[in-house]
Amino acid sequence: MNSLNLEAFGFDLLPVETIDGSEVFSLITPFVLLDDEKLDIFVEKVGKFIHFFDEGSLIFSLHGHGFSMSSLENYSPWTKLKRHLSAYDVNFEEGQIEHWCEIEKGATALTSYLSALLSVEKWARDQINVPRSRNNLVFETKTYLNSWLPNEKFKTQHTSRKGNSGQKYKFDIAGRNKAIDLISPSINSTGCYLRKAIDFIDSDSTSTLGIIDDSIDVRRAQREINILGPVTPVMPLSRLKINALQPSLG
């Protein structure tokens, strides 16, 4: 399984006992579902291929919040969900979300698969008006960053960095030479980040990057990017996703 390069993502793989002796691992991630239960992801190695699947855990969680799969008409939420997942090249069959790929494409495929699962989690929260988990969003951002710039080895612990003034600042995510904050598209959020980022301009040890969440309001996000961009490096979350799926852009 080393060909997955999972160490770059900061995830562990634990072997799973199987009746037929197939090679299956449980992928340990920090992501949680609507009920704060952990998101179960499994990785199966089949010859030259890798099979990612969730054993229906995400849909089971949705059932617990009142979503029903009893209706599969053309305009049902489930049909829309299936169409939505197809954009990530991910299958949704019999309640299980899965993806197959060649082993050498494992790292990129994992990024896409996680993005698909978390987009479902966001979709579900939108349906029942539950705020999105910020922790999920931060860890999702870290996953994209590690796919895009694996040499940085981004993490969410021990992320304090000292600015030019000598003041220490805590960031959401940090790597060897970069410090990252996930920013909501609001005046207060961008203002706080700007004060922090200015103290790192021309720093010899740390460069900063602001990732602005444009998943809810693209116009507001672009407005904040236009404000911050001339002063400090910023990027919309949607752009980071594209970079993560096309690492050569780094």
Secondary structure, 3 states (H helix, E strand, C coil): CHHHCHHHCCCEEEEECCCCCCEEEEEECCCECCCCCECCEEEEEECCEEEEECCCHHHHHHHCCCCCCCCCCCCCHHHHHHHHHHCCCCEEECCEEEEEEEHHHHHHHHHHHHHHHHHHHHHHHHHCCCCCCHHHHHHHHHHHHHHHCHHHCCECCCCEEECCCCCEEECCEECCCEEEEEECCCHHHHHHHHHHHHCCCCCCCCEEEEEECCCCCHHHHHHHHHHHCCCCCEEEHHHHHHHHHCHHHC
